Amino acid sequence: MIDAEWLYWVCGLFFVVGASFSYRQAQYGGAAFWALLGLSFCYSTFVVNKTAPAWPLGLAVLIIAGLAGFGALGRTTIATTCQAERITAANTLRGRLFVPALMIPLGR
């Protein structure tokens, strides 16, 4: 059987890092949501191995649903560049802009 347990831990770590970004932007509801989701991914390993009880994971799922359902995640605006800055950057990079995309077949 293929062991994908490491993938769940990587996903959990990804969500916990996302929670730290939400926390730094003072979005505490979003931070709690992503932190609980990430910790649930990691904690589920122990539930599946029957070394930890399942009720904390169920409680976390209910809290996650409550946070999402009552709008604790909110909406954010992502800082980006304006159209003129993007055009200037594209003109500066020109053909080099496509180098990362063209390197993908080389890695296979």
VMD Tcl script that draws the C-alpha trace (Angstrom):
set ca {
  {0.00 0.00 0.00}
  {1.21 3.51 -0.79}
  {2.01 5.52 2.32}
  {0.87 9.10 1.87}
  {1.09 10.10 5.51}
  {3.90 12.55 4.79}
  {1.60 14.37 2.35}
  {-0.97 14.96 5.09}
  {1.73 16.39 7.33}
  {2.95 18.68 4.54}
  {-0.62 19.87 3.94}
  {-1.05 20.46 7.66}
  {2.16 22.46 7.80}
  {1.02 24.48 4.78}
  {-2.23 25.39 6.53}
  {-0.47 26.29 9.78}
  {1.89 28.60 7.88}
  {-1.18 30.15 6.23}
  {-2.63 30.67 9.70}
  {0.45 32.58 10.73}
  {0.02 34.91 7.74}
  {-3.62 35.51 8.69}
  {-2.59 36.18 12.27}
  {0.01 38.73 11.20}
  {-2.69 40.56 9.24}
  {-4.87 40.65 12.40}
  {-7.44 38.26 10.90}
  {-7.89 36.16 13.99}
  {-10.92 34.22 12.79}
  {-9.08 33.19 9.64}
  {-6.00 32.33 11.65}
  {-8.03 30.09 13.96}
  {-9.69 28.41 10.96}
  {-6.44 27.62 9.15}
  {-4.59 26.61 12.31}
  {-7.34 24.17 13.32}
  {-7.46 22.76 9.80}
  {-3.68 22.26 9.72}
  {-3.56 20.71 13.17}
  {-6.44 18.42 12.22}
  {-4.41 17.05 9.33}
  {-1.54 16.23 11.68}
  {-3.70 14.97 14.55}
  {-5.60 12.59 12.28}
  {-2.45 10.49 11.98}
  {-2.73 9.59 15.64}
  {-6.49 8.96 15.39}
  {-5.99 6.55 12.50}
  {-3.24 4.72 14.43}
  {-5.62 4.55 17.42}
  {-3.11 6.26 19.71}
  {-5.36 9.28 20.31}
  {-9.11 9.72 20.77}
  {-11.20 10.93 17.85}
  {-13.44 13.38 19.74}
  {-10.96 16.32 19.63}
  {-10.83 15.97 15.85}
  {-14.64 16.00 15.70}
  {-14.74 19.07 17.93}
  {-12.21 20.79 15.68}
  {-14.38 20.04 12.64}
  {-17.39 21.61 14.36}
  {-15.40 24.70 15.29}
  {-14.02 24.97 11.74}
  {-17.56 24.74 10.35}
  {-18.74 27.37 12.82}
  {-15.94 29.75 11.92}
  {-16.65 29.37 8.22}
  {-20.41 29.48 8.61}
  {-20.53 32.62 10.71}
  {-18.18 34.58 8.45}
  {-15.08 34.64 10.65}
  {-12.85 34.30 7.60}
  {-13.93 37.62 6.11}
  {-12.67 39.16 2.91}
  {-9.27 40.65 2.28}
  {-7.72 42.77 -0.40}
  {-4.44 41.58 -1.78}
  {-1.86 44.23 -2.51}
  {-0.88 44.11 -6.16}
  {0.64 46.30 -8.81}
  {-1.28 48.61 -11.10}
  {-1.63 48.05 -14.84}
  {1.15 50.53 -15.71}
  {3.64 48.80 -13.37}
  {2.82 45.41 -14.90}
  {3.35 46.73 -18.41}
  {6.68 48.28 -17.40}
  {7.83 45.01 -15.82}
  {6.74 43.01 -18.88}
  {8.62 45.38 -21.18}
  {11.72 45.07 -19.02}
  {11.66 41.27 -18.93}
  {10.43 40.71 -22.51}
  {11.21 37.12 -23.62}
  {12.83 36.18 -20.29}
  {9.34 36.19 -18.83}
  {8.72 32.77 -20.42}
  {11.94 31.09 -19.27}
  {10.38 29.42 -16.17}
  {7.51 28.00 -18.23}
  {9.87 26.74 -20.92}
  {12.07 25.00 -18.33}
  {9.22 22.72 -17.21}
  {9.75 20.15 -20.01}
  {13.46 20.01 -19.16}
  {12.69 18.87 -15.62}
  {10.69 15.87 -16.76}
}
mol new
graphics top color blue
foreach p $ca { graphics top sphere $p radius 0.5 }
foreach p [lrange $ca 0 end-1] q [lrange $ca 1 end] { graphics top cylinder $p $q radius 0.2 }
display resetview
